[in-house]
């Protein structure tokens, strides 16, 4: 398959997958383009056992999470403080949210990807399709991930 054909057939799916993870339009398009650059550079690593679309989504997912980590490191402390009316206001909520994000980030794959896509508002049908699976698989994977996070959260609260 030529590069143009690969790009034409899978670009929309990769952008949609990235948007499902939470990337806005411009970031999704930028990361999709980078996904295809990486895919071309690493085409020898694609062993053909899985679907090409799934492999492309894995590359896109890693790029998106790398970008999220980069942005978190660069986010100024003042922006977090400006989100509340005072430094003390919302401290507990921010700490709780940070702990829940940590628990979600520790989920094994593909549960972590499914969980993040669902939190971004993506329907189960779309999540399943993006990962080369079915809607019921996406539902079960999400609910297991959610239950795992809740179980770990309850353990931390004791």
C-alpha positions in Angstrom: 0.0 0.0 0.0 1.4 3.4 -1.0 1.8 6.1 1.6 -0.9 8.3 0.0 -3.4 5.4 0.1 -2.5 4.6 3.7 -3.0 8.2 4.7 -6.2 8.6 2.7 -7.8 5.4 4.2 -6.8 5.9 7.8 -6.3 9.6 8.5 -9.9 10.3 9.5 -10.0 7.2 11.8 -6.7 8.3 13.5 -8.0 11.9 14.0 -11.3 10.5 15.4 -9.4 8.2 17.7 -7.3 11.1 19.0 -10.3 13.3 19.5 -11.8 10.4 21.5 -8.8 10.5 23.8 -9.4 14.1 24.4 -7.3 16.0 21.8 -8.9 19.1 20.4 -9.2 19.5 16.6 -5.9 21.1 15.9 -3.9 18.9 18.2 -5.6 15.8 16.8 -4.7 16.8 13.3 -1.1 17.6 14.3 -0.7 14.3 16.1 -2.3 12.3 13.3 0.2 13.7 10.8 3.0 12.8 13.2 1.5 9.3 13.6 1.9 8.7 9.8 5.4 10.0 9.9 6.3 7.6 12.7 4.5 4.8 10.9 6.4 5.3 7.8 9.7 5.4 9.7 8.8 2.2 11.6 6.9 0.3 9.0 9.4 -2.6 9.4 8.1 -3.0 13.0 4.6 -3.8 11.8 4.4 -7.6 11.9 1.0 -7.9 10.2 -0.5 -10.0 13.0 -2.9 -7.3 14.0 -4.8 -4.7 12.0 -2.9 -1.8 10.5 -5.5 0.6 11.9 -4.9 -0.8 15.4 -1.2 -0.3 15.0 -1.7 3.3 13.9 -4.0 4.0 16.9 -1.3 2.7 19.2 1.2 5.1 17.7 -1.3 7.9 18.0 -2.1 7.0 21.6 1.5 7.1 22.6 2.0 10.5 20.9 -1.1 11.9 22.6 0.0 10.7 26.1 3.5 12.1 25.5 2.0 15.4 24.6 -0.2 15.4 27.7 2.8 14.7 29.9 4.7 17.5 28.2 1.9 20.0 28.7 1.5 19.0 32.3 5.1 19.6 33.0 4.9 23.1 31.4 1.6 24.1 33.0 2.4 27.0 35.4 1.3 26.7 39.0 -0.5 30.0 38.7 -3.0 28.5 36.2 -4.0 25.9 38.8 -4.4 28.5 41.5 -6.4 30.8 39.2 -8.9 28.0 38.7 -10.2 28.6 42.2 -11.2 31.8 44.0 -8.4 31.4 46.5 -5.4 29.1 47.1 -7.3 27.1 49.8 -10.5 26.8 47.8 -10.8 23.6 45.9 -7.6 22.2 47.3 -9.3 18.9 48.3 -10.9 18.7 44.9 -7.6 19.2 43.1 -5.9 16.7 45.3 -8.7 14.2 44.7 -8.7 14.7 41.0 -4.9 14.3 40.9 -5.1 11.0 42.8 -7.8 9.7 40.5 -5.8 10.7 37.4 -2.8 8.8 38.9 -4.9 5.7 39.4 -6.3 6.0 35.9 -2.8 6.4 34.4 -1.7 3.2 36.1 -4.4 1.1 34.5 -3.0 -1.6 32.2 -3.7 -1.4 28.5 -6.1 -1.5 26.8 -8.2 -0.6 29.9 -6.4 2.8 30.3 -7.1 3.8 26.7 -10.8 2.7 26.9 -11.2 4.5 30.3 -9.7 7.8 28.9 -11.7 7.6 25.7 -15.0 7.1 27.7 -14.1 10.0 30.0 -13.7 12.1 26.9 -17.3 11.3 26.0 -16.7 8.8 23.2 -19.5 6.2 22.8 -18.7 2.6 23.4 -19.4 1.7 19.8 -16.7 4.2 18.6 -14.2 3.0 21.3 -14.6 -0.6 20.3 -14.2 0.2 16.6 -11.2 2.4 17.2 -9.5 -0.5 19.0 -10.5 -3.1 16.5 -13.0 -4.7 19.0 -16.7 -4.7 19.6 -19.0 -2.4 21.5 -19.7 -5.0 24.3 -16.0 -5.5 24.7 -15.5 -1.7 25.2 -18.3 -1.6 27.7 -16.9 -4.5 29.8 -13.4 -3.2 29.6 -14.5 0.3 30.8 -16.6 -1.0 33.7 -13.8 -3.3 34.8 -11.4 -0.4 34.7 -13.8 1.9 36.6 -14.3 -0.8 39.3 -10.5 -1.3 39.6 -10.0 2.5 40.1 -12.9 2.6 42.7 -11.5 -0.4 44.6 -8.0 1.2 44.7 -9.5 4.5 45.7 -11.4 2.9 48.6 -8.2 1.2 49.7 -6.5 4.6 49.9 -9.3 6.2 51.9 -8.9 3.6 54.8 
